[in-house]
Amino acid sequence: MSKNIEPRHYDVILSPVVTEKATIASEHNKVLFKVAAKATKPQIKEAIEKLFDVKVKSVNTLVRKGKVKAFRGTIGSQSNSKRAIVTLEEGHRIDVTTGL
């Protein structure tokens, strides 16, 4: 079985997001991923379909702004991160908890 996986697909999808909110979303056939800041929705859809061999229904993206933190009087900030909420077609599943 020869999949057509290109290295650029690994540059688009950085990691799965495993949080309480992501676990609740997985019950509704949705999976959350941390993605590259310049990744577009069609690129994310193609990467998910090729990497996990599933059919994607839709992709929603959001940018989480980095928090501003103060440590011993020095103010710094965490970097922004882009996330994708991927809705899968009926009958398709991605279990991100087993791969960690």
N, C-alpha and C positions, 0 to 999 in steps of 0.2 A: 504494500500500500504506500504509494509515493504521494505525500502531501506537497502542495506547492507553497511551502513556508519560506519566506524571504527574511533576511536579517532585519530589514526595516520594520517588520511587524513587531519585533521585540523592542524596537526603539519607541514605538507608539504606546504600547501597553507597558507601564512600569511595574505595577503590582496590584493585587486585589486589595480591597478595603474590607477588613474584618472588624466590624463594630456592631453594636446592638441594632442600630438603625439598618445596617446592611443585612443583618440576619433576618429582620422582620420583612425587608423588601424581597428577600429570596423566596419567601412563601408566596409571593405574587409574580414569580418568574422574572425577577429583576436581579442584576448583579452589579456591584459597584467596583470600579477600577480607578486607580490613580494613573493618569495618562500624561503624555508630554504636553508642555504648555502650548505648543504650536500645532498640535494634532487637531484635525478637522473631524467632523462627524462621519463622513464617508470613509476616511482613513481608519477611524476607530472601528467602524462596522466591519470593514474588510479584514482588519487584523484579528478581531474576535472570531469571525467566521473561519479564518484559516487556522488559527492557533488551537481553537477548541473544537472545531468540526461541528458547529451548531448553526442554526439559522437565526439571525437577528431581526427582530421586528422594528425596533426603534432605538435611537441613541439620544440621550439628553446630557448636556454638559453643564458644568458649573465651575467657577473659580473661587476657591476658598482663600480669602485674604489672610495673610500671615498675621499672627498676633504680635502686638508690641509688648515686650517684656523689659523689666528693669532688674538688673542684677548688680548689687553693690554700687548703686548710683549711676551705672552705665546703662543707657537705654539702647536696646537692640530690637530687632524684629525677626520673626521667623519668615521664611520665604513663602510666597503664594504657591498654591498647588491646584492643579486642574483635575477634576474628577469627572467620570462618565458613568451615568446610570444606564445600563444596557438592558433593554427588555427583550426577552427571548420569545420565539414562537412557541406555541403549545407543543408539548412533548419533548422539548429540548431543555437540558439542564447543565449547569456548570457548578460543580461542588468545589469551591475554593478552599474549604477547610481541610480537605484531605491532602492537598499538595504542600501544606505548610509544615 
